[in-house]
Amino acid sequence: MALAATLSRRQTRPSRGFLSTLLGYGALYRQRRALARLDDQALSDIGLSRSDALREARRPVWDAPTNWQV
């Protein structure tokens, strides 16, 4: 029974390969840098303050919410 549960979990959440993980980290890094470059009007449009944007931009790439990870 435990084997069936393990196989079921593997099918619902595929593991990411090393290259895929690195590419994901690169994309997140670029997104956070772009967020840091937005001007105050653009940040206001999306409901963020300058300090919110800079706090997010300073986070390391491996520090991402699990719902962001594919």
Secondary structure, 3 states (H helix, E strand, C coil): CHHHHHHHHHHHCCCCCHHHHHHHHHHHHHHHHHHHHCCHHHHHHCCCCHHHHHHHHHCCCCCCCHHHCC
